[in-house]
Amino acid sequence: MVMQKTINLANNRAKLSRLFGWMGTTCLLLIISIKAIRWAEGNIAVSIFSIFIGIAPSLLGPAGLLFLLLSDSGKFSKLTLLQLTLLVTGVALGLEFAQLIPRPGILERIKYTFDWLDIWSSLVSVFIGYLIAHRLRHHSRWSNNDT
């Protein structure tokens, strides 16, 4: 009986890890398609759609990174969900604030737009990613006890 529960727990962890991997990959691939839409449309008229297109990378990126790190079986697998969430928050905010650093030479031609809405979107993304991951982990734990 104990052996069966151990096997079920390992299977649930593997399935959950794969699910997190697919969720993270999907989020990050959606960023590419949204950036392509933004590039193809050029200057989109101000609307709810244009605001969403503008903040979508900040909404999808941090959550996608969190899910990918949760799917990892290496060093990051030893960190708790809260530790990974704090790590992703630091990376996301660091990347947003790095846009304020002056760029030398040829890099100064690249247009970066720092926006407080992106900061808030990144924080919302990490929070929602945390809630989803917590819920999936909790559900996985309970479904394992039902066997």
Secondary structure, 3 states (H helix, E strand, C coil): CHHHHHHHHHHHHHHHHHHHHHHHHHHHHHHHHHHHHHHHHCCCCCCHHHHHHHHHHHHHHHHHHHHHHHHCCCHHHHCCHHHHHHHHHHHHHHHHHHHHCCCCHHHHHCCCCCCHHHHHHHHHHHHHHHHHHHHHHHHHHHHHHCC
